[in-house]
Amino acid sequence: MKRILYIDLSPSPGGSTISLFQLVSHLDRTRVQPLVVLSTLNTFDRFDSVNVPVLRVRTPQWEPRQGSMVDRLRASRMGDEMRKQPERAGWWHFLGDLRRYGRDVWPVVPPLRRIIRDFQPDLIHLNDAIQMSRHGALAARLSRKPAICHYRAFDPPLPVDRWLVTPGIDGWIFISQAVAEVQIAAMGYPRRWQVIPNAIDLQEFDRPVDSAAVRSSLGVPADVPLIGMIGRVAPWKGQLVFVEALAQVSQEHPTVHG
């Protein structure tokens, strides 16, 4: 039996955590022993329902903090001028990224390494983009355990990430061809990678719905087409594209609502 450690340190229940739940819910438990690590701030609690153990670690980057002297410097006129000068901006951002590593990432690495030491996984599954998985990637690298990164966003790794983190990743899963193209353009072709779209358990949505009541609450007539988009409101999710497409559709089909 293989042991797999799944690490998702997002601060709240969202698409990555829900997708991870769907993944581990359908594992062949005669072949895989899973253990999930979440942030103490993430309130997602459904793993118990499928008998998957969960450990939680503190994640300082999501905790409120008072502005430091460095934060005040960044917000000052001097900081603004540094960012505007091309010959200095690169170093300014790089040093800022290193500071964030020291403040937000490194404190999480020791507790993750202790979990790795105790669980002794055959594989570490980092359940989101590098920006969300730096802690786990470093812990895996320092523990000399193989790790894969399940990339669920368009944001590419920063230069400091490509220096410290990506060399320790043994494989990459991209949730779409579009995400793969963006990341490959940023990182070059990784050694091992695969596009695997997120799976959806349709039983989650197999519930009776009073469509008339829903339409009434939205002010939509019962006899017209209604188109919707489900997802967190964020630029890369494409809500603007959806609205623009809906405007074009309504020109040819005036009764369409969205």
C-alpha positions, 0 to 999 in steps of 0.5 A: 500500500502506498502512502500519499500526503495531500497538502492544501494550505488555502485559508478557506474552503474553496475549489482546490479543497473541494476538488481534493475532497472529490479526489480522495473520496474515490481512492482505492483504499486497498492501494492508497493510504491518504493523509490530508494537511489543511490550514488551521483557518480552513473550516472544511470538515467533510474529510471525516465523512469519507474516513480520511484523517486530517491534520492542521498547521498554522499558516501565518500568511493568512493571519491579520498582522500590523504593518511593519517598518518594511511595509511602511517603507514599501508604501512610502515615496522611496518605495514607489521610486524604487519600483519605478526604476527598471534597474532596481525594481527587479531586486526590490521585488526579489528581496520582497519575495525573500522577505515573504518567504521568511515571514510566511513560508519558512515557519510552516516548513518545520511542522510539515517536515514533522508530519512527513517524518511521522507519516513517511509518505511515498508521495507528497501531493501539493494541491494548488499553484506554487504560490499556495504550495511553497511550504509543502514543496520546501518540506518535501525537498528538505525531507527528500520525498517525491512531490507533485504539484497540482496546478489549479491557477494561471499565476506562474511561479515567481523568480524566487520560486523557480530558484527555491521551489520548482527544482524540487517538484518531480511532476506537474498536473495542470487542470486545463490545457490553458493553465498548462500553456501559461505555466510551461511558457513561464517555466519551460517544459517540466520533466513530467507533466499531464493535463487532468481536468477536475472531476465532478461528482454529479450526485452532489447536484442530484437534488430536487430544485423548484425551478419556478421559485428560483426563476421567480426570485431572479425575476426571470419568466418561466418560459425563457432560456436562462444561462448561468456561470458558477465560480468564484468572482476573479479575473481569471475565472472569466466572468467578464468573458461570460458577460460579453458573450451573453451580450452577443447572444442576447442580440440574436436571441432577445429572450435569453436571460443570464 
